[in-house]
Amino acid sequence: MDTESLAAIVVARVREVDYVSLVEMRNLLRPYMEVSGDTAICLATDSNVILWAGVSDGFTQVFDYMSDRGLVRLQGASLLTYLVDGGVSYLPLAKRLPKDGYKKPHWLPVVLRPGDATASETGHVQGRLL
């Protein structure tokens, strides 16, 4: 399946339930592609703020495709959301974003919400895990 088709699966779910965690996105895509890998999705403003880690390049391509086109937007989520969806990060929780950024990696739980389809800058980057 191509990136556009995979993104359509996730976007349909986001529109159906209003929010989807990155764990749920991983579970949605698993039947169609390899979702595990050594890539992390980070904030562009602070590469030590990790949205989700241990994903494949293909997973990040789907994420980028949806974000770059404004099909989804990010919203902060609670730890409970990820516990219910069956996955949490091993990183310390990012409670508030320091002005100068974190010195060590922290996890910021987010959910995908329906986008406005006009976004051009998503505020994330992908990077390799160490």
CNS distance restraints for C-alpha pairs under 8 A (distance, minus, plus):
assign (resid   1 and name CA) (resid   5 and name CA) 6.29 0.50 0.50
assign (resid   1 and name CA) (resid   6 and name CA) 6.59 0.50 0.50
assign (resid   1 and name CA) (resid  32 and name CA) 6.93 0.50 0.50
assign (resid   1 and name CA) (resid  33 and name CA) 7.89 0.50 0.50
assign (resid   2 and name CA) (resid   6 and name CA) 6.35 0.50 0.50
assign (resid   3 and name CA) (resid   7 and name CA) 6.02 0.50 0.50
assign (resid   3 and name CA) (resid  58 and name CA) 7.84 0.50 0.50
assign (resid   3 and name CA) (resid  61 and name CA) 6.93 0.50 0.50
assign (resid   3 and name CA) (resid  62 and name CA) 5.54 0.50 0.50
assign (resid   3 and name CA) (resid  65 and name CA) 7.34 0.50 0.50
assign (resid   4 and name CA) (resid   8 and name CA) 6.21 0.50 0.50
assign (resid   4 and name CA) (resid  62 and name CA) 7.43 0.50 0.50
assign (resid   4 and name CA) (resid  65 and name CA) 7.37 0.50 0.50
assign (resid   5 and name CA) (resid   9 and name CA) 6.63 0.50 0.50
assign (resid   6 and name CA) (resid  10 and name CA) 6.77 0.50 0.50
assign (resid   6 and name CA) (resid  29 and name CA) 6.99 0.50 0.50
assign (resid   6 and name CA) (resid  32 and name CA) 7.79 0.50 0.50
assign (resid   6 and name CA) (resid  62 and name CA) 6.70 0.50 0.50
assign (resid   7 and name CA) (resid  11 and name CA) 6.04 0.50 0.50
assign (resid   7 and name CA) (resid  62 and name CA) 5.53 0.50 0.50
assign (resid   7 and name CA) (resid  63 and name CA) 7.52 0.50 0.50
assign (resid   7 and name CA) (resid  65 and name CA) 7.08 0.50 0.50
assign (resid   7 and name CA) (resid  66 and name CA) 6.20 0.50 0.50
assign (resid   8 and name CA) (resid  12 and name CA) 5.96 0.50 0.50
assign (resid   9 and name CA) (resid  13 and name CA) 6.51 0.50 0.50
assign (resid   9 and name CA) (resid  28 and name CA) 7.59 0.50 0.50
assign (resid   9 and name CA) (resid  29 and name CA) 7.93 0.50 0.50
assign (resid  10 and name CA) (resid  14 and name CA) 6.22 0.50 0.50
assign (resid  10 and name CA) (resid  25 and name CA) 6.40 0.50 0.50
assign (resid  10 and name CA) (resid  28 and name CA) 6.97 0.50 0.50
assign (resid  10 and name CA) (resid  29 and name CA) 7.80 0.50 0.50
assign (resid  11 and name CA) (resid  15 and name CA) 6.15 0.50 0.50
assign (resid  11 and name CA) (resid  66 and name CA) 7.68 0.50 0.50
assign (resid  11 and name CA) (resid  71 and name CA) 6.86 0.50 0.50
assign (resid  11 and name CA) (resid  72 and name CA) 7.09 0.50 0.50
assign (resid  11 and name CA) (resid 114 and name CA) 7.49 0.50 0.50
assign (resid  12 and name CA) (resid  16 and name CA) 6.11 0.50 0.50
assign (resid  13 and name CA) (resid  17 and name CA) 6.19 0.50 0.50
assign (resid  13 and name CA) (resid  18 and name CA) 7.83 0.50 0.50
assign (resid  13 and name CA) (resid  20 and name CA) 7.37 0.50 0.50
assign (resid  14 and name CA) (resid  18 and name CA) 5.07 0.50 0.50
assign (resid  14 and name CA) (resid  19 and name CA) 5.27 0.50 0.50
assign (resid  14 and name CA) (resid  20 and name CA) 5.67 0.50 0.50
assign (resid  14 and name CA) (resid  72 and name CA) 7.85 0.50 0.50
assign (resid  14 and name CA) (resid 112 and name CA) 6.74 0.50 0.50
assign (resid  14 and name CA) (resid 113 and name CA) 6.07 0.50 0.50
assign (resid  14 and name CA) (resid 114 and name CA) 6.07 0.50 0.50
assign (resid  15 and name CA) (resid  19 and name CA) 7.65 0.50 0.50
assign (resid  15 and name CA) (resid 113 and name CA) 7.67 0.50 0.50
assign (resid  15 and name CA) (resid 114 and name CA) 5.88 0.50 0.50
assign (resid  18 and name CA) (resid 113 and name CA) 5.73 0.50 0.50
assign (resid  18 and name CA) (resid 114 and name CA) 6.45 0.50 0.50
assign (resid  19 and name CA) (resid 111 and name CA) 5.80 0.50 0.50
assign (resid  19 and name CA) (resid 112 and name CA) 5.30 0.50 0.50
assign (resid  19 and name CA) (resid 113 and name CA) 4.73 0.50 0.50
assign (resid  19 and name CA) (resid 114 and name CA) 7.39 0.50 0.50
assign (resid  20 and name CA) (resid  24 and name CA) 5.99 0.50 0.50
assign (resid  20 and name CA) (resid  25 and name CA) 6.61 0.50 0.50
assign (resid  20 and name CA) (resid 111 and name CA) 5.20 0.50 0.50
assign (resid  20 and name CA) (resid 112 and name CA) 5.03 0.50 0.50
assign (resid  20 and name CA) (resid 113 and name CA) 6.83 0.50 0.50
assign (resid  21 and name CA) (resid  25 and name CA) 6.28 0.50 0.50
assign (resid  21 and name CA) (resid  81 and name CA) 7.38 0.50 0.50
assign (resid  21 and name CA) (resid  82 and name CA) 6.84 0.50 0.50
assign (resid  21 and name CA) (resid  85 and name CA) 7.50 0.50 0.50
assign (resid  21 and name CA) (resid 110 and name CA) 6.45 0.50 0.50
assign (resid  21 and name CA) (resid 111 and name CA) 4.35 0.50 0.50
assign (resid  21 and name CA) (resid 112 and name CA) 6.18 0.50 0.50
assign (resid  22 and name CA) (resid  26 and name CA) 6.05 0.50 0.50
assign (resid  22 and name CA) (resid  52 and name CA) 6.90 0.50 0.50
assign (resid  22 and name CA) (resid 110 and name CA) 7.37 0.50 0.50
assign (resid  22 and name CA) (resid 111 and name CA) 6.54 0.50 0.50
assign (resid  22 and name CA) (resid 112 and name CA) 7.51 0.50 0.50
assign (resid  23 and name CA) (resid  27 and name CA) 6.27 0.50 0.50
assign (resid  23 and name CA) (resid  82 and name CA) 6.96 0.50 0.50
assign (resid  23 and name CA) (resid  85 and name CA) 6.32 0.50 0.50
assign (resid  23 and name CA) (resid  86 and name CA) 7.14 0.50 0.50
assign (resid  23 and name CA) (resid  87 and name CA) 6.09 0.50 0.50
assign (resid  24 and name CA) (resid  28 and name CA) 6.08 0.50 0.50
assign (resid  24 and name CA) (resid  85 and name CA) 6.31 0.50 0.50
assign (resid  25 and name CA) (resid  29 and name CA) 6.24 0.50 0.50
assign (resid  26 and name CA) (resid  30 and name CA) 5.99 0.50 0.50
assign (resid  26 and name CA) (resid  35 and name CA) 6.23 0.50 0.50
assign (resid  26 and name CA) (resid  59 and name CA) 7.74 0.50 0.50
assign (resid  27 and name CA) (resid  31 and name CA) 7.83 0.50 0.50
assign (resid  29 and name CA) (resid  33 and name CA) 6.13 0.50 0.50
assign (resid  29 and name CA) (resid  34 and name CA) 7.98 0.50 0.50
assign (resid  29 and name CA) (resid  35 and name CA) 6.95 0.50 0.50
assign (resid  30 and name CA) (resid  34 and name CA) 6.20 0.50 0.50
assign (resid  30 and name CA) (resid  35 and name CA) 5.84 0.50 0.50
assign (resid  33 and name CA) (resid  58 and name CA) 7.65 0.50 0.50
assign (resid  34 and name CA) (resid  56 and name CA) 6.67 0.50 0.50
assign (resid  34 and name CA) (resid  58 and name CA) 7.35 0.50 0.50
assign (resid  34 and name CA) (resid  59 and name CA) 7.76 0.50 0.50
assign (resid  35 and name CA) (resid  55 and name CA) 5.50 0.50 0.50
assign (resid  35 and name CA) (resid  56 and name CA) 5.10 0.50 0.50
assign (resid  35 and name CA) (resid  58 and name CA) 7.05 0.50 0.50
assign (resid  35 and name CA) (resid  59 and name CA) 5.63 0.50 0.50
assign (resid  36 and name CA) (resid  54 and name CA) 5.74 0.50 0.50
assign (resid  36 and name CA) (resid  55 and name CA) 4.34 0.50 0.50
assign (resid  36 and name CA) (resid  56 and name CA) 4.92 0.50 0.50
assign (resid  37 and name CA) (resid  54 and name CA) 5.07 0.50 0.50
assign (resid  37 and name CA) (resid  55 and name CA) 4.35 0.50 0.50
assign (resid  37 and name CA) (resid  56 and name CA) 3.98 0.50 0.50
assign (resid  37 and name CA) (resid  57 and name CA) 7.11 0.50 0.50
assign (resid  38 and name CA) (resid  53 and name CA) 7.34 0.50 0.50
assign (resid  38 and name CA) (resid  54 and name CA) 4.91 0.50 0.50
assign (resid  38 and name CA) (resid  55 and name CA) 5.85 0.50 0.50
assign (resid  38 and name CA) (resid  56 and name CA) 6.28 0.50 0.50
assign (resid  38 and name CA) (resid 128 and name CA) 6.17 0.50 0.50
assign (resid  38 and name CA) (resid 129 and name CA) 5.72 0.50 0.50
assign (resid  39 and name CA) (resid  53 and name CA) 6.06 0.50 0.50
assign (resid  39 and name CA) (resid  54 and name CA) 5.50 0.50 0.50
assign (resid  39 and name CA) (resid  55 and name CA) 5.14 0.50 0.50
assign (resid  39 and name CA) (resid  56 and name CA) 5.82 0.50 0.50
assign (resid  39 and name CA) (resid  57 and name CA) 6.43 0.50 0.50
assign (resid  39 and name CA) (resid  60 and name CA) 7.79 0.50 0.50
assign (resid  39 and name CA) (resid 126 and name CA) 6.74 0.50 0.50
assign (resid  39 and name CA) (resid 127 and name CA) 5.78 0.50 0.50
assign (resid  39 and name CA) (resid 128 and name CA) 4.71 0.50 0.50
assign (resid  39 and name CA) (resid 129 and name CA) 5.70 0.50 0.50
assign (resid  40 and name CA) (resid  50 and name CA) 6.67 0.50 0.50
assign (resid  40 and name CA) (resid  51 and name CA) 7.44 0.50 0.50
assign (resid  40 and name CA) (resid  52 and name CA) 5.77 0.50 0.50
assign (resid  40 and name CA) (resid  53 and name CA) 4.00 0.50 0.50
assign (resid  40 and name CA) (resid  54 and name CA) 6.00 0.50 0.50
assign (resid  40 and name CA) (resid  55 and name CA) 6.30 0.50 0.50
assign (resid  40 and name CA) (resid 126 and name CA) 5.68 0.50 0.50
assign (resid  40 and name CA) (resid 127 and name CA) 5.42 0.50 0.50
assign (resid  40 and name CA) (resid 128 and name CA) 6.08 0.50 0.50
assign (resid  40 and name CA) (resid 129 and name CA) 6.18 0.50 0.50
assign (resid  41 and name CA) (resid  50 and name CA) 5.89 0.50 0.50
assign (resid  41 and name CA) (resid  51 and name CA) 5.41 0.50 0.50
assign (resid  41 and name CA) (resid  52 and name CA) 5.43 0.50 0.50
assign (resid  41 and name CA) (resid  53 and name CA) 6.22 0.50 0.50
assign (resid  41 and name CA) (resid  60 and name CA) 6.99 0.50 0.50
assign (resid  41 and name CA) (resid 124 and name CA) 6.80 0.50 0.50
assign (resid  41 and name CA) (resid 125 and name CA) 6.00 0.50 0.50
assign (resid  41 and name CA) (resid 126 and name CA) 4.63 0.50 0.50
assign (resid  41 and name CA) (resid 127 and name CA) 6.55 0.50 0.50
assign (resid  42 and name CA) (resid  46 and name CA) 7.24 0.50 0.50
assign (resid  42 and name CA) (resid  47 and name CA) 5.34 0.50 0.50
assign (resid  42 and name CA) (resid  48 and name CA) 6.96 0.50 0.50
assign (resid  42 and name CA) (resid  49 and name CA) 5.54 0.50 0.50
assign (resid  42 and name CA) (resid  50 and name CA) 4.38 0.50 0.50
assign (resid  42 and name CA) (resid  51 and name CA) 5.45 0.50 0.50
assign (resid  42 and name CA) (resid  52 and name CA) 7.39 0.50 0.50
assign (resid  42 and name CA) (resid 124 and name CA) 5.45 0.50 0.50
assign (resid  42 and name CA) (resid 125 and name CA) 5.29 0.50 0.50
assign (resid  42 and name CA) (resid 126 and name CA) 5.84 0.50 0.50
assign (resid  42 and name CA) (resid 127 and name CA) 7.07 0.50 0.50
assign (resid  43 and name CA) (resid  47 and name CA) 5.59 0.50 0.50
assign (resid  43 and name CA) (resid  48 and name CA) 7.66 0.50 0.50
assign (resid  43 and name CA) (resid  49 and name CA) 5.72 0.50 0.50
assign (resid  43 and name CA) (resid  50 and name CA) 6.68 0.50 0.50
assign (resid  43 and name CA) (resid  51 and name CA) 7.25 0.50 0.50
assign (resid  43 and name CA) (resid 123 and name CA) 5.79 0.50 0.50
assign (resid  43 and name CA) (resid 124 and name CA) 4.18 0.50 0.50
assign (resid  43 and name CA) (resid 125 and name CA) 5.90 0.50 0.50
assign (resid  44 and name CA) (resid 123 and name CA) 5.06 0.50 0.50
assign (resid  44 and name CA) (resid 124 and name CA) 4.41 0.50 0.50
assign (resid  44 and name CA) (resid 125 and name CA) 5.17 0.50 0.50
assign (resid  45 and name CA) (resid 123 and name CA) 6.98 0.50 0.50
assign (resid  45 and name CA) (resid 124 and name CA) 7.66 0.50 0.50
assign (resid  46 and name CA) (resid 101 and name CA) 5.74 0.50 0.50
assign (resid  46 and name CA) (resid 102 and name CA) 7.24 0.50 0.50
assign (resid  47 and name CA) (resid 105 and name CA) 7.73 0.50 0.50
assign (resid  47 and name CA) (resid 125 and name CA) 7.68 0.50 0.50
assign (resid  47 and name CA) (resid 127 and name CA) 7.95 0.50 0.50
assign (resid  48 and name CA) (resid 101 and name CA) 7.39 0.50 0.50
assign (resid  48 and name CA) (resid 102 and name CA) 5.86 0.50 0.50
assign (resid  48 and name CA) (resid 103 and name CA) 6.97 0.50 0.50
assign (resid  48 and name CA) (resid 104 and name CA) 5.90 0.50 0.50
assign (resid  48 and name CA) (resid 105 and name CA) 4.13 0.50 0.50
assign (resid  48 and name CA) (resid 106 and name CA) 6.03 0.50 0.50
assign (resid  49 and name CA) (resid  94 and name CA) 7.24 0.50 0.50
assign (resid  49 and name CA) (resid 102 and name CA) 7.22 0.50 0.50
assign (resid  49 and name CA) (resid 105 and name CA) 5.86 0.50 0.50
assign (resid  49 and name CA) (resid 106 and name CA) 5.15 0.50 0.50
assign (resid  49 and name CA) (resid 107 and name CA) 5.83 0.50 0.50
assign (resid  49 and name CA) (resid 108 and name CA) 6.27 0.50 0.50
assign (resid  50 and name CA) (resid 105 and name CA) 6.66 0.50 0.50
assign (resid  50 and name CA) (resid 106 and name CA) 5.95 0.50 0.50
assign (resid  50 and name CA) (resid 107 and name CA) 4.80 0.50 0.50
assign (resid  50 and name CA) (resid 108 and name CA) 5.96 0.50 0.50
assign (resid  51 and name CA) (resid 107 and name CA) 5.91 0.50 0.50
assign (resid  51 and name CA) (resid 108 and name CA) 5.20 0.50 0.50
assign (resid  51 and name CA) (resid 109 and name CA) 5.97 0.50 0.50
assign (resid  51 and name CA) (resid 110 and name CA) 6.62 0.50 0.50
assign (resid  52 and name CA) (resid  89 and name CA) 7.41 0.50 0.50
assign (resid  52 and name CA) (resid 107 and name CA) 7.25 0.50 0.50
assign (resid  52 and name CA) (resid 108 and name CA) 7.96 0.50 0.50
assign (resid  52 and name CA) (resid 109 and name CA) 7.70 0.50 0.50
assign (resid  53 and name CA) (resid  89 and name CA) 7.70 0.50 0.50
assign (resid  53 and name CA) (resid 129 and name CA) 7.61 0.50 0.50
assign (resid  54 and name CA) (resid 129 and name CA) 7.72 0.50 0.50
assign (resid  55 and name CA) (resid  59 and name CA) 6.14 0.50 0.50
assign (resid  55 and name CA) (resid  60 and name CA) 7.18 0.50 0.50
assign (resid  56 and name CA) (resid  60 and name CA) 6.57 0.50 0.50
assign (resid  57 and name CA) (resid  61 and name CA) 6.19 0.50 0.50
assign (resid  58 and name CA) (resid  62 and name CA) 6.38 0.50 0.50
assign (resid  59 and name CA) (resid  63 and name CA) 6.29 0.50 0.50
assign (resid  60 and name CA) (resid  64 and name CA) 5.91 0.50 0.50
assign (resid  60 and name CA) (resid 126 and name CA) 7.00 0.50 0.50
assign (resid  61 and name CA) (resid  65 and name CA) 5.97 0.50 0.50
assign (resid  62 and name CA) (resid  66 and name CA) 6.31 0.50 0.50
assign (resid  63 and name CA) (resid  67 and name CA) 6.14 0.50 0.50
assign (resid  64 and name CA) (resid  68 and name CA) 5.66 0.50 0.50
assign (resid  65 and name CA) (resid  69 and name CA) 6.28 0.50 0.50
assign (resid  66 and name CA) (resid  70 and name CA) 6.25 0.50 0.50
assign (resid  66 and name CA) (resid  71 and name CA) 5.01 0.50 0.50
assign (resid  66 and name CA) (resid  72 and name CA) 5.85 0.50 0.50
assign (resid  67 and name CA) (resid  71 and name CA) 6.09 0.50 0.50
assign (resid  67 and name CA) (resid  72 and name CA) 5.60 0.50 0.50
assign (resid  67 and name CA) (resid  73 and name CA) 6.48 0.50 0.50
assign (resid  67 and name CA) (resid 119 and name CA) 7.38 0.50 0.50
assign (resid  67 and name CA) (resid 120 and name CA) 7.98 0.50 0.50
assign (resid  67 and name CA) (resid 121 and name CA) 7.92 0.50 0.50
assign (resid  67 and name CA) (resid 122 and name CA) 5.71 0.50 0.50
assign (resid  68 and name CA) (resid 119 and name CA) 6.28 0.50 0.50
assign (resid  68 and name CA) (resid 120 and name CA) 5.31 0.50 0.50
assign (resid  68 and name CA) (resid 121 and name CA) 6.25 0.50 0.50
assign (resid  68 and name CA) (resid 122 and name CA) 5.98 0.50 0.50
assign (resid  69 and name CA) (resid 117 and name CA) 5.68 0.50 0.50
assign (resid  69 and name CA) (resid 118 and name CA) 6.55 0.50 0.50
assign (resid  69 and name CA) (resid 119 and name CA) 5.88 0.50 0.50
assign (resid  69 and name CA) (resid 120 and name CA) 6.35 0.50 0.50
assign (resid  70 and name CA) (resid 115 and name CA) 5.13 0.50 0.50
assign (resid  70 and name CA) (resid 116 and name CA) 5.55 0.50 0.50
assign (resid  70 and name CA) (resid 117 and name CA) 3.75 0.50 0.50
assign (resid  70 and name CA) (resid 118 and name CA) 5.14 0.50 0.50
assign (resid  70 and name CA) (resid 119 and name CA) 4.33 0.50 0.50
assign (resid  70 and name CA) (resid 120 and name CA) 6.87 0.50 0.50
assign (resid  71 and name CA) (resid 114 and name CA) 6.41 0.50 0.50
assign (resid  71 and name CA) (resid 115 and name CA) 4.53 0.50 0.50
assign (resid  71 and name CA) (resid 116 and name CA) 6.38 0.50 0.50
assign (resid  71 and name CA) (resid 117 and name CA) 4.90 0.50 0.50
assign (resid  72 and name CA) (resid 112 and name CA) 5.84 0.50 0.50
assign (resid  72 and name CA) (resid 113 and name CA) 5.39 0.50 0.50
assign (resid  72 and name CA) (resid 114 and name CA) 4.71 0.50 0.50
assign (resid  72 and name CA) (resid 115 and name CA) 3.83 0.50 0.50
assign (resid  72 and name CA) (resid 116 and name CA) 7.28 0.50 0.50
assign (resid  72 and name CA) (resid 117 and name CA) 7.53 0.50 0.50
assign (resid  73 and name CA) (resid 112 and name CA) 5.65 0.50 0.50
assign (resid  73 and name CA) (resid 113 and name CA) 5.21 0.50 0.50
assign (resid  73 and name CA) (resid 114 and name CA) 6.18 0.50 0.50
assign (resid  73 and name CA) (resid 115 and name CA) 4.93 0.50 0.50
assign (resid  73 and name CA) (resid 116 and name CA) 7.89 0.50 0.50
assign (resid  73 and name CA) (resid 122 and name CA) 7.91 0.50 0.50
assign (resid  74 and name CA) (resid 110 and name CA) 6.17 0.50 0.50
assign (resid  74 and name CA) (resid 111 and name CA) 5.76 0.50 0.50
assign (resid  74 and name CA) (resid 112 and name CA) 5.00 0.50 0.50
assign (resid  74 and name CA) (resid 113 and name CA) 6.12 0.50 0.50
assign (resid  75 and name CA) (resid 110 and name CA) 5.36 0.50 0.50
assign (resid  75 and name CA) (resid 111 and name CA) 5.43 0.50 0.50
assign (resid  75 and name CA) (resid 112 and name CA) 6.55 0.50 0.50
assign (resid  75 and name CA) (resid 113 and name CA) 6.88 0.50 0.50
assign (resid  76 and name CA) (resid 108 and name CA) 7.35 0.50 0.50
assign (resid  76 and name CA) (resid 109 and name CA) 6.02 0.50 0.50
assign (resid  76 and name CA) (resid 110 and name CA) 4.34 0.50 0.50
assign (resid  76 and name CA) (resid 111 and name CA) 6.34 0.50 0.50
assign (resid  77 and name CA) (resid  81 and name CA) 6.63 0.50 0.50
assign (resid  77 and name CA) (resid 109 and name CA) 5.25 0.50 0.50
assign (resid  77 and name CA) (resid 110 and name CA) 4.67 0.50 0.50
assign (resid  77 and name CA) (resid 111 and name CA) 5.88 0.50 0.50
assign (resid  78 and name CA) (resid  82 and name CA) 7.23 0.50 0.50
assign (resid  78 and name CA) (resid 109 and name CA) 6.57 0.50 0.50
assign (resid  78 and name CA) (resid 110 and name CA) 7.80 0.50 0.50
assign (resid  79 and name CA) (resid  83 and name CA) 6.32 0.50 0.50
assign (resid  79 and name CA) (resid  88 and name CA) 7.54 0.50 0.50
assign (resid  79 and name CA) (resid 109 and name CA) 6.72 0.50 0.50
assign (resid  80 and name CA) (resid  84 and name CA) 6.08 0.50 0.50
assign (resid  81 and name CA) (resid  85 and name CA) 6.29 0.50 0.50
assign (resid  82 and name CA) (resid  86 and name CA) 6.13 0.50 0.50
assign (resid  82 and name CA) (resid  87 and name CA) 5.44 0.50 0.50
assign (resid  82 and name CA) (resid  88 and name CA) 5.74 0.50 0.50
assign (resid  82 and name CA) (resid 109 and name CA) 7.61 0.50 0.50
assign (resid  83 and name CA) (resid  87 and name CA) 5.70 0.50 0.50
assign (resid  83 and name CA) (resid  88 and name CA) 6.30 0.50 0.50
assign (resid  89 and name CA) (resid 107 and name CA) 6.67 0.50 0.50
assign (resid  91 and name CA) (resid 105 and name CA) 6.80 0.50 0.50
assign (resid  91 and name CA) (resid 106 and name CA) 5.42 0.50 0.50
assign (resid  91 and name CA) (resid 107 and name CA) 5.55 0.50 0.50
assign (resid  92 and name CA) (resid 105 and name CA) 7.55 0.50 0.50
assign (resid  92 and name CA) (resid 106 and name CA) 5.04 0.50 0.50
assign (resid  92 and name CA) (resid 107 and name CA) 5.99 0.50 0.50
assign (resid  93 and name CA) (resid 106 and name CA) 5.55 0.50 0.50
assign (resid  93 and name CA) (resid 107 and name CA) 4.91 0.50 0.50
assign (resid  93 and name CA) (resid 108 and name CA) 6.26 0.50 0.50
assign (resid  94 and name CA) (resid 106 and name CA) 5.18 0.50 0.50
assign (resid  94 and name CA) (resid 107 and name CA) 5.36 0.50 0.50
assign (resid  94 and name CA) (resid 108 and name CA) 5.18 0.50 0.50
assign (resid  95 and name CA) (resid 108 and name CA) 7.73 0.50 0.50
assign (resid  97 and name CA) (resid 101 and name CA) 6.45 0.50 0.50
assign (resid  97 and name CA) (resid 102 and name CA) 7.38 0.50 0.50
assign (resid  98 and name CA) (resid 102 and name CA) 6.36 0.50 0.50
assign (resid 102 and name CA) (resid 106 and name CA) 7.35 0.50 0.50
